[in-house]
Amino acid sequence: MASLTDKLKELIGYKTWQDLLEDSRDYLVAQGSSLTNFNEGGVLRTTFTVTSKLIGELHMLLLDVIKQGYVETATGFWLDLRAADQSLLRHEATAAEGEVTFSREDAAGALIVPAGTLVATKLDSAGERRTYTTMTDYTMPDGEAEADVAVRAMGTGIAFNAAAGVIEEILTPVVGLDAVTNGPDWLTSEGTDEETDDALRERCLLRWAELSRGATADAYRSWARAVSGVAGVSVDDQHPHGPGTVDVVITGSAGIPSETLLQEVQAYIDARRPQCADVDVIAPEAVEQDLDVTVRVRPGTDLSTTEADAEAILAAYSVADEDLDITPLGPGDDFVQAQVSAKLIALQDAVDVLWTSPPGNVAVASGQLFVPASVSVTVEEWEDE
């Protein structure tokens, strides 16, 4: 079946400059021209080549312009215009918010953690850290050794959705504070990147499902994705809890969604669902599994670089990475070990991948989400056995 691009080429009579050059030669022959020097480097061939290339560039420009008129092929600003025709706007990047835990060894007396206190993640393999600031003053009363304090990321994007235990530095000295950390459920609102063309295009196409009477599964997907921060949606509209019930399972940019995101999606759908539908927006059940893998590389390979690249690949199956061609696992997506191994073996100078955990594929039901409980990557030089 011809692609949309092929059909558009046929519509405008698209030709490459090589096609145009051959057309020019055939035209001369058909007209009985006595000019025969059409060899490369000849004056006639050079003149027609330059002209054909100029016209060929106009054909490419025309094809690019026509593509921008269709949702399936529009990009960037042009896709924004097509989305606006359907009253849709591209989701902007947002900053992560959550609570970090400050602790002190001497709990005697009250201690004020002032607004604007900066905390940060440990340095990553690229020598970078993510910084967060406390949002309000917080007073630790006499005898309180630990306190959960609200913070906001100093930048936008999913990169600030730090994993548990990664925030561990206090950049703003506060006399009496000794340590800071973040727990597994520290996020109250996920940080998100600007919506990609693919995600916005999907919302544009799902928009038509909202025009149906009642509500189809695609309508619920469209409503859920209308809320910024929703990364994946799975809909069970086969009356999971009795007649009229629907479960909408969502994931956020950090995997398991925050309570804030669940409430926002629930409110959005409740304002649009049929009155006879009983809809629950829920988080998927986490299927936790340790990821423990060894990557063998050729002698002389930079082990630390390979380790960092391998960790980034594994992380991308939970949180999208715009630099990697990996789709994060969503609700109901199985963990297929061979697919992950293929990405790891593609690393420079990698020759083998050995899994300690999981020992094989992990099956995931529609209302579940594969979640790495821990990630361990070992890189070692391969030796001929």
C-alpha positions in Angstrom: 0.0 0.0 0.0 1.4 3.4 -1.0 2.4 5.7 1.8 0.9 9.2 2.2 4.2 10.7 1.0 4.1 8.5 -2.2 0.6 9.7 -2.9 1.5 13.3 -2.4 4.5 12.8 -4.8 2.0 11.4 -7.4 -0.4 14.3 -6.8 2.2 17.1 -7.5 4.1 15.1 -10.2 7.3 15.0 -8.0 10.5 14.3 -9.7 14.1 14.2 -8.6 16.7 16.3 -10.4 18.0 13.0 -12.0 14.5 12.4 -13.4 14.4 15.9 -14.7 17.8 15.6 -16.4 16.7 12.4 -18.2 13.5 14.2 -19.2 15.5 17.0 -20.8 17.7 14.5 -22.7 14.6 12.6 -23.9 13.0 15.9 -25.0 16.1 16.8 -27.1 16.1 13.4 -28.8 12.3 13.6 -29.5 12.8 17.0 -31.1 15.5 15.6 -33.4 18.2 17.8 -31.9 21.6 17.5 -33.6 23.3 18.1 -30.3 24.9 14.8 -29.2 27.5 15.8 -26.6 25.5 14.9 -23.5 28.5 13.4 -21.6 29.4 14.5 -18.1 31.5 17.6 -18.1 30.2 18.7 -21.5 28.6 22.2 -21.7 25.1 20.9 -22.6 25.1 18.3 -19.8 26.4 20.8 -17.3 23.8 23.4 -18.3 20.9 20.9 -18.0 22.3 19.5 -14.7 22.3 22.9 -13.0 18.8 23.7 -14.3 17.5 20.3 -13.2 18.9 20.6 -9.8 17.3 24.0 -9.3 13.9 22.7 -10.4 14.4 19.5 -8.4 14.9 21.7 -5.2 11.6 23.4 -6.0 9.9 20.0 -6.2 11.3 19.1 -2.8 10.1 22.4 -1.4 6.7 21.9 -2.8 6.5 18.4 -1.3 7.6 19.7 2.1 5.0 22.5 2.0 2.2 20.1 1.0 3.2 17.6 3.8 2.6 20.4 6.4 -1.1 20.5 5.5 -1.8 17.0 6.8 -1.7 15.8 10.5 0.0 12.6 9.5 3.0 14.4 8.0 3.0 17.9 9.5 5.9 18.8 11.9 6.8 21.5 14.4 4.9 24.8 14.0 2.9 23.5 11.1 1.6 20.6 13.3 0.7 23.2 16.0 -1.5 25.0 13.4 -3.2 21.8 12.4 -3.8 20.9 16.1 -5.2 24.4 16.7 -7.9 23.6 14.1 -9.0 21.0 16.6 -8.7 23.3 19.6 -5.6 21.4 20.8 -2.4 23.0 22.1 1.0 21.4 22.4 1.7 20.6 26.1 4.5 22.8 27.4 7.4 21.5 29.6 6.7 21.6 33.3 8.8 21.5 36.5 8.8 18.6 38.9 7.5 19.2 42.4 7.8 16.9 45.4 8.9 16.5 49.0 12.4 15.8 50.1 13.4 14.7 53.6 15.8 16.8 55.6 17.4 15.3 58.7 19.6 16.4 61.6 21.5 14.6 64.2 20.9 17.1 67.0 17.1 17.6 67.3 17.3 20.0 70.2 15.5 23.3 69.6 13.6 24.6 66.6 15.2 24.9 63.2 14.0 26.9 60.3 14.6 25.6 56.7 14.1 28.8 54.8 12.4 29.1 51.4 15.0 29.0 48.6 17.2 26.4 50.2 18.8 24.6 47.3 19.3 20.8 47.2 20.6 18.7 44.4 21.2 15.3 43.0 24.6 13.7 43.0 26.8 14.2 40.0 25.9 11.9 37.1 28.3 10.3 34.6 28.3 13.5 32.6 29.3 15.6 35.6 25.9 17.3 35.8 23.4 17.6 38.7 19.7 18.5 39.0 18.9 21.3 41.5 15.7 21.9 43.5 14.6 24.7 45.8 12.3 24.7 48.9 9.1 26.5 48.2 8.2 27.9 51.6 9.8 28.4 55.0 9.5 25.2 57.2 10.1 25.1 60.9 11.3 21.8 62.4 10.1 21.9 66.0 12.1 20.9 69.1 12.7 17.2 69.0 11.9 16.7 65.3 14.9 15.0 63.6 13.3 14.6 60.2 11.0 16.7 58.1 9.4 16.4 54.6 9.7 19.8 52.9 8.1 20.8 49.5 10.6 21.5 46.7 10.4 22.5 43.1 12.8 21.8 40.3 15.0 24.6 39.1 14.3 23.6 35.5 11.7 21.8 33.4 11.6 18.3 32.0 11.5 14.6 32.9 15.2 14.7 33.8 14.2 16.3 37.1 12.0 13.3 38.0 14.9 11.9 40.1 14.9 8.3 41.3 14.7 7.5 44.9 17.8 8.4 47.0 19.4 10.5 44.2 18.8 13.9 45.8 21.5 13.9 48.5 23.3 17.3 48.5 22.4 20.5 50.4 23.8 23.3 48.4 22.6 26.1 50.6 24.2 25.8 54.1 21.7 25.7 56.9 23.3 25.4 60.3 21.9 22.3 62.0 20.8 20.4 58.9 23.0 17.3 58.2 21.4 15.4 55.3 18.7 15.3 52.6 17.2 12.5 50.6 14.2 11.7 48.5 12.0 8.7 49.0 10.4 6.4 46.3 7.2 8.4 46.3 8.7 11.9 46.6 7.1 13.4 43.5 3.8 15.2 44.0 3.8 16.5 40.4 5.9 15.1 37.6 8.2 17.2 35.5 7.5 16.9 31.7 9.2 17.7 28.5 7.5 19.7 25.8 5.1 17.4 23.9 6.7 15.7 20.9 5.3 15.8 17.4 4.4 12.1 17.6 2.4 12.6 20.8 0.6 15.7 19.6 -0.2 13.9 16.3 -1.7 11.0 18.2 -3.9 13.4 20.2 -5.1 15.0 16.9 -6.1 11.7 15.5 -7.7 10.5 18.7 -9.7 13.8 18.8 -12.2 12.4 16.3 -13.2 9.7 18.7 -14.7 12.3 21.0 -17.4 13.1 18.3 -19.0 9.6 18.8 -22.1 9.1 20.8 -21.4 7.7 24.2 -17.7 7.1 24.7 -15.3 4.7 22.9 -12.0 3.5 24.3 -10.3 6.0 22.0 -12.4 8.8 23.4 -11.1 8.0 26.9 -7.6 7.9 25.6 -8.0 11.3 24.0 -9.4 12.8 27.2 -6.6 11.3 29.3 -3.9 12.5 27.0 -5.4 16.0 27.0 -3.8 16.4 30.5 -0.2 17.3 30.5 2.1 14.7 32.0 0.2 11.6 30.9 2.6 9.3 29.1 0.6 6.1 28.6 -3.1 5.1 28.7 -4.8 1.7 28.8 -8.6 1.5 28.8 -10.8 -1.3 30.0 -14.3 -0.5 28.9 -15.6 -4.1 29.2 -17.4 -3.4 32.5 -14.5 -4.5 34.8 -16.6 -3.8 38.0 -20.1 -4.3 36.7 -22.3 -2.6 34.0 -21.3 0.9 33.0 -17.9 0.8 34.7 -14.7 1.8 32.9 -11.1 1.7 34.2 -8.6 4.2 32.7 -5.1 3.2 33.6 -2.5 5.9 33.1 1.2 6.3 33.6 3.1 9.6 34.1 6.4 10.9 32.8 8.1 9.2 35.8 6.2 5.9 35.5 3.7 5.3 38.2 1.6 8.5 38.2 1.4 10.9 41.2 -1.9 11.4 43.0 -2.1 14.9 41.6 -2.0 13.6 38.0 -4.6 11.0 38.8 -6.9 13.6 40.2 -6.4 15.9 37.2 -7.2 13.2 34.7 -10.2 12.0 36.7 -11.6 15.5 36.9 -11.1 16.1 33.1 -12.8 12.8 32.2 -15.7 13.3 34.7 -16.5 16.6 33.0 -16.9 14.9 29.6 -17.9 11.2 30.2 -21.5 10.0 29.6 -23.6 10.4 32.7 -24.3 6.6 32.7 -20.6 5.7 32.8 -18.8 5.0 36.1 -15.1 5.8 35.3 -12.1 5.2 37.6 -8.8 6.7 36.7 -6.2 4.5 38.4 -2.5 3.9 38.5 -1.2 0.6 37.2 -0.2 -2.2 39.5 3.6 -2.2 39.6 5.3 -5.4 38.5 8.7 -4.9 40.1 11.7 -6.7 38.9 15.4 -6.2 39.5 17.4 -5.4 36.4 20.9 -6.9 36.7 22.9 -7.2 33.5 26.5 -7.7 32.4 27.8 -6.1 29.2 31.0 -7.6 27.8 33.1 -5.3 25.6 36.2 -5.5 23.5 39.5 -5.0 25.4 40.5 -1.3 25.5 36.9 0.0 25.7 36.1 2.8 28.1 34.2 0.8 30.7 32.7 3.8 32.5 31.3 5.3 29.3 29.7 2.0 28.3 28.2 1.6 31.8 26.6 5.1 31.6 25.3 4.4 28.1 23.8 1.0 29.2 22.2 2.6 32.3 20.6 5.3 30.1 19.2 2.6 27.8 17.6 0.7 30.7 16.2 3.9 32.2 14.6 4.8 28.8 12.3 1.8 29.1 10.7 3.6 32.1 11.2 7.3 31.3 11.4 8.6 27.7 14.8 9.9 26.5 14.7 12.1 23.4 18.2 11.0 22.5 17.3 7.3 22.3 15.0 5.6 19.9 13.2 3.7 22.7 9.5 3.7 23.6 9.0 3.5 27.3 6.9 0.5 28.5 3.3 1.4 29.2 0.4 -0.3 30.9 0.2 -3.9 29.7 3.6 -3.9 27.8 5.7 -7.0 28.4 9.3 -6.7 29.3 10.9 -8.5 26.3 14.5 -9.3 27.2 15.7 -9.8 23.6 14.6 -6.3 22.6 16.6 -4.7 25.4 19.6 -6.9 24.7 19.5 -5.8 21.1 19.9 -2.1 22.2 22.7 -3.0 24.6 24.6 -5.1 22.1 24.5 -2.2 19.7 26.7 -0.1 22.0 30.1 0.5 20.6 32.5 -2.4 21.1 29.9 -4.5 22.9 30.2 -8.2 22.1 27.9 -10.0 24.6 25.0 -9.3 27.1 24.4 -11.6 30.1 21.3 -11.3 32.3 21.2 -12.2 35.9 17.8 -10.7 36.5 15.3 -11.1 35.1 16.2 -14.6 33.8 13.8 -14.1 30.8 10.8 -12.2 29.6 8.3 -10.7 32.1 4.6 -10.9 31.2 2.6 -7.8 32.2 -1.2 -7.7 32.3 -3.3 -4.8 30.9 -3.6 -3.1 34.3 0.0 -3.5 35.2 3.3 -1.7 34.6 6.8 -3.1 34.5 8.9 -1.2 37.0 12.6 -1.8 37.7 13.0 -2.3 41.4 16.7 -1.7 41.0 19.2 -1.4 38.2 22.7 -2.9 38.2 25.0 -2.7 35.2 28.4 -4.4 35.1 30.8 -3.8 32.2 33.7 -6.1 31.8 36.3 -6.9 29.1 35.5 -9.9 26.9 38.1 -12.6 26.9 38.3 -15.3 24.3 37.2 -18.5 26.0 
